[in-house]
Amino acid sequence: MSKAKLNARSIIESSNIAFGTSGARGLVVDFTHNVCAAFAHAFLQVTSDNFEFKKVALAIDNRPSSYQIAQACAAAIKQHGFDIEYHGVIPTPALAYYAMQNDIPCIMVTGSHIPFDRNGLKFYRPDGEISKEDELAIIGSSFAFSPVEQLPELQINPQGAESYVSRYTSLYDDKILAGKRIGIYEHSSAGRDLYAPLFQELGAEVISLGRSDEFVPIDTEAVSEEDRLLAQGWAEQFKLDAIFSTDGDGDRPLVSDETGNWLRGDILGLLTADELGIDALAIPVSCNTAVELSSKFKSVTRTKIGSPYVIAEFNSLANRYSTVAGFEANGGFLLASDLTINGKHLGSLPTRDAVLPALMLLAASRNKKISELVDQLPQRFTWSDRVKDFPSEKSKKIISEALVSPEQLLTKLGLASVKCVNIDQTDGVRITLDSSDIFHLRPSGNAPELRCYAEASAEIKAKEYVEQILHKIITLN
């Protein structure tokens, strides 16, 4: 007697797994086999309504839980009637690029930078990232499926990794990075086995650093003091020109200058877009205002935080400008237009990527130090951090109260000596002060956290804002 069918919508609604700014996230214990299958089936149903395909690509990060989640997704893919291409542990942009090149959808099992007791799923249609409308369709899908009873063993296809590396190494006939000493902070990044060969093929001398057998949840927007000191020590010890690293799934870069100081992701994005000759940008509201102040771009549009919102602006910009791109404060760079680099074709990749910004920064610093490139930009400095395990209800209350009375919020945060001159409600609450300094509060879309961003004319001042504001919030709540 066959078992009763499960309803994807019912399983997802009761799963505690939810879409945030980048994919569906939740605790590992909540990613049961049938929950994974429900998401996979719903995604395939929604995607097959608009695209024709016969196979689905699948890959994972280095989290201990990722392989079994991939197996459950693979069981659903097979049950849905599609073939499976499993690419093992590779960066999210590598999987997305391969899938887009082959006109097939893909699923990436990753929790990105969040702690290893959590995980997630990222979904890509054959033409790129799913939209917020797709997310709603997925969680609303009533697709009926049989329970997962057996997990398939998955055989690795190396083509995803190979095509990603060749995307960049094929741009240059000469050894463009010859003479560069680059440290690769490998930790547990999904791309750690690809980066050294890639940069070496382009002529760099590479030193592998910090490889870890345990998962390291690096957040490129809130780099730990330990990682700051590590980078500075490595830069001095090995006489490096730069250090390259990423978050867990390799879509957000972390790049340092020659002294081991990590560049903020939006400054890296600014320098990358300038080197690429981009006309128009879409960036989240949290990015450094140096982007506009630099006067390097014909248009800069600001969006809510999250790559789907950035991508949603691309079509409008592409109708008016020749070259379009976007980047986030976390450093992920999204290329919306095909470009010609060094006489070679570089196809668009409208999803967060870590290698392109690192490569373009190194190309831009052929004849000068990275720190010199940064010093030539408008001197606006940002800082960010977060309060972990902070209920979203409390975050939303703080945001609501700030919108009603920003003056009262400033007083609570110990900032009564300054005044609010502008409030931006694009995502959370972003307050510009009469000193031209800025602070921004928003609940994380991926975890129960409250994020704080600040911008000022000096980095120490931006850091002081974040530390003071988060301390007051913790004390008052």
Order of alpha helices (4+ residues) and beta strands (2+ residues): beta-alpha-beta-beta-alpha-beta-alpha-beta-alpha-beta-beta-beta-alpha-beta-alpha-beta-alpha-beta-alpha-beta-beta-alpha-beta-alpha-beta-alpha-alpha-beta-beta-beta-beta-beta-alpha-alpha-beta-alpha-alpha-beta-beta-beta-beta-alpha
